Amino acid sequence: MRCESVSLQLAEIADGLNRLPLDAERHVESCLRCQAELVQYRRLLRALTSLRGHYLAPDDGLLEDILAALRPPATVHRLHRRSRKAAYLGGIAAAATAGAAGAIVIASRLAARQSLAS
């Protein structure tokens, strides 16, 4: 048995509720590396268990600090009615141009296919 195959199972048995298969258990009994890894898992589990009842109260200004960090650095300006109309017209013109260009491409391909077929 190799350490790599046993190391994936060591975290599962750290709490003592589960057991390793017999061949893996024999390997851990004779391998110092796997024993040390199991000790580390058990130490981590004890530390996490001790933190279970702890509660950290946030600072009073924490929410304001977070919101300030999330705000965009630039200011947002509303578009005036004329600017909005110009933007709409520009979008419509761009869409119409793209549609016309697509129609020209499709028509030229159809014409090329018809000339090849005849």
Beta strands, then each sheet from edge to edge (+ up, - down):
end
